[in-house]
Amino acid sequence: MEKAIALLEVRAMVTAIAALDAMVKAADCKLIHVEKRLGGWLVTIVVEGTVSAVTAALDAGKAVAETVGKVVCAEVIARPHPDIMKFVKTDEGV
């Protein structure tokens, strides 16, 4: 089972929360990182799971985020390099 991550960047915290709710309900994935910029006006959420799970989660999250606010970027990274995971999984927690 190959691991993957999905990144969804949206404008506004409410959009991020609504998208994340849809993502974790749609597929077997786990939130591993949240990055807030500009006082929460730009939020990136990162989930981890299998390639199929994070792809399904990202599709669900994007659909909800587009109804609530604005999607800036969305991407799935299959088999991320360990150095990428060091960057994503920080000591700050979720």
C-alpha positions as CSV (number, residue, x, y, z in Angstrom):
1,M,0.0,0.0,0.0
2,E,1.7,3.2,-1.3
3,K,1.3,6.3,0.9
4,A,0.4,9.7,-0.6
5,I,-0.4,13.2,0.5
6,A,-3.0,15.6,-0.7
7,L,-2.6,19.4,-0.3
8,L,-5.5,21.7,-0.5
9,E,-5.0,25.5,-0.3
10,V,-8.0,27.7,0.1
11,R,-8.9,31.2,1.1
12,A,-10.3,31.6,4.6
13,M,-10.4,29.3,7.6
14,V,-14.1,28.5,7.3
15,T,-13.5,27.2,3.7
16,A,-10.7,25.1,5.0
17,I,-12.7,23.6,7.8
18,A,-15.7,22.8,5.5
19,A,-13.3,21.2,3.0
20,L,-11.4,19.2,5.6
21,D,-14.7,17.9,7.0
22,A,-15.7,16.6,3.5
23,M,-12.2,15.2,2.9
24,V,-12.0,13.0,6.1
25,K,-15.6,11.9,5.6
26,A,-15.1,10.9,2.0
27,A,-12.1,8.7,2.3
28,D,-9.8,6.9,4.8
29,C,-7.2,9.7,5.2
30,K,-5.7,11.5,8.2
31,L,-5.0,15.2,8.7
32,I,-1.2,15.7,9.2
33,H,-0.6,19.4,8.8
34,V,-2.3,22.8,8.7
35,E,-0.5,25.9,7.5
36,K,-2.1,29.3,8.1
37,R,-0.9,32.4,6.4
38,L,-2.1,36.0,6.3
39,G,-3.9,35.7,9.6
40,G,-5.9,32.6,8.4
41,W,-6.9,34.2,5.0
42,L,-4.8,31.6,3.2
43,V,-4.9,28.0,4.7
44,T,-3.3,24.9,3.4
45,I,-4.4,21.5,4.7
46,V,-2.5,18.3,4.2
47,V,-4.0,14.8,4.5
48,E,-2.2,11.4,4.3
49,G,-3.4,8.0,3.1
50,T,-3.3,5.8,0.1
51,V,-3.2,7.3,-3.4
52,S,-6.8,6.4,-4.0
53,A,-8.0,7.7,-0.6
54,V,-6.3,11.1,-0.8
55,T,-7.4,11.5,-4.4
56,A,-11.0,10.9,-3.4
57,A,-10.6,13.1,-0.4
58,L,-9.2,15.9,-2.4
59,D,-12.0,15.7,-5.0
60,A,-14.6,16.0,-2.2
61,G,-12.7,18.8,-0.4
62,K,-12.4,20.8,-3.6
63,A,-16.1,20.4,-4.4
64,V,-17.1,21.7,-1.0
65,A,-14.5,24.4,-0.9
66,E,-15.7,25.8,-4.2
67,T,-19.2,26.2,-2.8
68,V,-18.0,27.9,0.4
69,G,-15.1,30.0,-0.8
70,K,-12.1,29.9,-3.2
71,V,-9.7,27.1,-3.9
72,V,-6.2,28.4,-4.6
73,C,-4.4,25.1,-5.3
74,A,-4.9,21.4,-5.0
75,E,-2.4,18.6,-5.5
76,V,-1.8,14.9,-4.8
77,I,1.7,13.7,-4.3
78,A,2.1,9.9,-4.6
79,R,5.0,8.3,-2.7
80,P,6.4,11.5,-1.3
81,H,10.1,11.6,-0.7
82,P,11.0,11.3,3.0
83,D,12.5,14.9,2.9
84,I,9.1,16.2,1.8
85,M,7.5,14.4,4.8
86,K,10.0,16.1,7.1
87,F,8.9,19.4,5.7
88,V,5.2,18.6,6.0
89,K,5.2,16.9,9.4
90,T,6.4,19.5,11.8
91,D,6.7,19.6,15.6
92,E,3.9,22.1,15.7
93,G,1.3,19.4,15.5
94,V,-2.1,19.8,13.9
